Amino acid sequence: MKNRLVLSSAILLFLLLSFTSLSWAEVKFSAGGFGGINFPLVQEDSDIAGVAGFKARATVMPFLGLEPNFTYIRQGGITLDVSGTDMDREGGNIYAYGMDLVFGSLDKVEKFYWYFICGLYGNSLDRLGREDLNKFGFNLGVGLEILPEETFGIDFRTKVQIITIEGGSRKNIQLTGGVNYYFGGFGF
């Protein structure tokens, strides 16, 4: 799944550059990491826990960036009341490999900007005592990046992640903060 994502990202980047007026020299590249909190929505079998990951971004148009990324999501354990008896349920892990499209004023020389995110993901869900699941998912979100330096950005975002499973879906809200390094500078 990861190899398909990398190959798809490279092909999409190549096609966008081939059919637009951009040259490779005009593309801005960045890489960064993030961490935060994951809130399960409408899930009685998970609790609040952490989220972390890394990402790379290629800004291919003034308003569009491609952002392949990896996200590790921890699902917290919880105590359930089953017929008057408390039962502890282990949390789980979600490993998500994905590609986000980032829409916004990505080439502005301002020190901060808002952007929107939508993406597709391959997710691996594991929980002790259950069979691992590999499922498709998507997300939507909004972010704010502050650029105190030409090559350094501080990133805040919130995303809703939805993973399709048999008979429904797993939904999470993620609040994260992170840092980005812009190779060659942002061009202030």
C-alpha positions as CSV (number, residue, x, y, z in Angstrom):
1,M,0.0,0.0,0.0
2,K,2.8,2.4,0.9
3,N,4.6,1.8,-2.4
4,R,1.4,2.5,-4.4
5,L,1.0,5.8,-2.5
6,V,4.6,6.9,-3.2
7,L,4.3,5.9,-6.9
8,S,0.9,7.6,-7.2
9,S,2.2,10.8,-5.6
10,A,5.2,10.9,-7.9
11,I,3.0,10.4,-11.0
12,L,0.5,13.1,-9.9
13,L,3.3,15.6,-9.2
14,F,4.8,14.8,-12.6
15,L,1.5,15.2,-14.4
16,L,0.6,18.5,-12.7
17,L,4.0,20.0,-13.6
18,S,3.7,18.7,-17.1
19,F,0.3,20.2,-17.8
20,T,0.8,23.5,-16.0
21,S,3.0,26.5,-16.7
22,L,5.1,25.7,-13.7
23,S,8.7,24.6,-14.0
24,W,10.4,22.3,-11.5
25,A,12.3,25.4,-10.2
26,E,9.1,27.0,-9.2
27,V,7.9,24.1,-7.0
28,K,8.4,24.7,-3.3
29,F,9.2,21.7,-1.1
30,S,8.9,21.3,2.6
31,A,9.1,18.5,5.2
32,G,7.9,18.4,8.7
33,G,6.5,16.6,11.7
34,F,3.4,17.0,13.9
35,G,1.8,15.7,17.1
36,G,-1.4,16.2,19.0
37,I,-4.6,14.7,20.3
38,N,-7.0,12.3,18.7
39,F,-10.7,12.4,19.7
40,P,-12.8,9.4,18.7
41,L,-16.3,10.4,17.6
42,V,-19.3,8.2,18.4
43,Q,-17.1,5.3,19.4
44,E,-17.8,3.6,22.7
45,D,-14.8,1.3,22.4
46,S,-12.0,4.0,22.3
47,D,-10.9,7.0,24.3
48,I,-8.9,10.1,23.7
49,A,-5.2,9.5,22.9
50,G,-2.3,10.8,20.9
51,V,-1.5,11.3,17.2
52,A,1.9,11.9,15.6
53,G,3.3,11.8,12.1
54,F,5.4,13.3,9.4
55,K,4.7,14.9,6.0
56,A,6.3,16.4,2.9
57,R,4.7,19.0,0.7
58,A,5.2,20.1,-2.9
59,T,3.5,23.4,-3.7
60,V,2.7,22.9,-7.4
61,M,0.4,25.9,-8.0
62,P,0.0,29.1,-6.1
63,F,-3.2,27.6,-4.5
64,L,-2.4,23.9,-4.4
65,G,0.0,21.6,-2.6
66,L,0.4,17.8,-2.6
67,E,1.2,16.4,0.8
68,P,2.1,12.7,1.2
69,N,2.2,11.8,4.9
70,F,2.2,9.1,7.5
71,T,0.1,9.4,10.7
72,Y,0.2,7.2,13.8
73,I,-3.0,7.4,15.8
74,R,-3.4,5.9,19.2
75,Q,-6.8,4.8,20.3
76,G,-7.1,5.0,24.1
77,G,-8.3,2.1,26.2
78,I,-11.7,2.3,28.0
79,T,-13.7,0.6,30.7
80,L,-17.1,-0.6,29.5
81,D,-20.1,-1.5,31.6
82,V,-21.3,-4.9,30.3
83,S,-24.5,-6.1,32.2
84,G,-23.3,-4.4,35.4
85,T,-19.7,-5.7,35.2
86,D,-16.8,-3.3,34.3
87,M,-14.7,-4.7,31.5
88,D,-11.4,-3.1,30.4
89,R,-10.9,-2.8,26.7
90,E,-7.5,-2.3,25.3
91,G,-7.0,0.7,23.0
92,G,-5.6,0.2,19.5
93,N,-3.4,1.7,16.9
94,I,-4.1,3.1,13.4
95,Y,-1.3,3.6,10.9
96,A,-2.4,5.8,8.1
97,Y,-0.5,6.4,4.8
98,G,-2.1,9.1,2.7
99,M,-2.1,12.0,0.3
100,D,-3.6,15.3,1.1
101,L,-4.5,18.1,-1.3
102,V,-3.8,21.4,0.4
103,F,-5.8,24.4,-0.9
104,G,-4.9,28.0,0.1
105,S,-2.7,30.9,-0.6
106,L,0.4,28.8,-0.5
107,D,2.7,31.2,-2.4
108,K,1.9,34.4,-0.4
109,V,4.7,36.3,1.2
110,E,2.6,36.9,4.3
111,K,3.8,35.6,7.6
112,F,0.7,33.4,8.1
113,Y,-2.0,31.8,5.9
114,W,-5.1,29.6,6.3
115,Y,-5.6,26.5,4.1
116,F,-8.0,23.6,3.6
117,I,-7.1,19.9,3.5
118,C,-8.8,16.9,1.9
119,G,-7.1,13.5,1.5
120,L,-7.3,9.8,0.8
121,Y,-5.7,7.2,3.1
122,G,-4.9,3.6,3.4
123,N,-5.3,2.6,7.1
124,S,-4.1,-0.3,9.1
125,L,-6.1,-0.8,12.3
126,D,-4.8,-3.1,15.0
127,R,-6.1,-4.0,18.5
128,L,-5.0,-6.7,20.9
129,G,-7.1,-9.8,20.5
130,R,-8.6,-8.8,17.1
131,E,-7.6,-9.4,13.6
132,D,-5.8,-6.4,11.9
133,L,-7.9,-4.5,9.4
134,N,-6.6,-2.7,6.3
135,K,-9.2,-0.2,5.2
136,F,-9.7,2.9,3.0
137,G,-10.4,6.3,4.5
138,F,-10.5,10.0,3.9
139,N,-10.2,13.3,5.8
140,L,-11.2,16.9,5.6
141,G,-9.7,19.8,7.6
142,V,-8.4,23.3,8.0
143,G,-5.0,24.6,9.0
144,L,-3.1,27.7,9.9
145,E,0.6,28.1,9.2
146,I,2.8,30.8,10.8
147,L,6.1,31.6,9.1
148,P,8.4,33.4,11.6
149,E,11.4,32.7,9.3
150,E,11.8,32.2,5.5
151,T,12.6,28.5,5.9
152,F,10.6,27.6,9.0
153,G,6.9,27.3,9.6
154,I,4.7,26.5,12.6
155,D,1.6,24.6,11.6
156,F,-1.7,24.1,13.5
157,R,-4.5,22.0,12.0
158,T,-7.7,20.1,12.7
159,K,-8.9,17.2,10.6
160,V,-11.9,14.9,10.6
161,Q,-10.8,11.4,9.6
162,I,-13.3,8.8,8.5
163,I,-12.3,5.1,8.0
164,T,-14.7,2.9,6.2
165,I,-15.4,-0.5,7.9
166,E,-18.0,-3.2,7.5
167,G,-21.3,-1.9,8.8
168,G,-20.2,1.7,9.3
169,S,-17.1,3.7,9.9
170,R,-14.6,4.9,12.5
171,K,-14.5,8.7,12.9
172,N,-11.9,10.8,14.6
173,I,-11.1,14.5,15.1
174,Q,-7.4,15.3,15.3
175,L,-6.0,18.5,16.7
176,T,-2.3,18.8,15.9
177,G,0.6,21.2,15.9
178,G,3.9,20.8,14.0
179,V,6.8,22.4,12.3
180,N,7.8,22.6,8.6
181,Y,11.2,23.2,7.0
182,Y,11.1,24.9,3.5
183,F,14.0,23.8,1.3
184,G,15.4,26.9,-0.3
185,G,13.2,29.2,1.7
186,F,9.6,30.4,1.2
187,G,10.6,33.5,-0.8
188,F,9.8,36.5,1.5
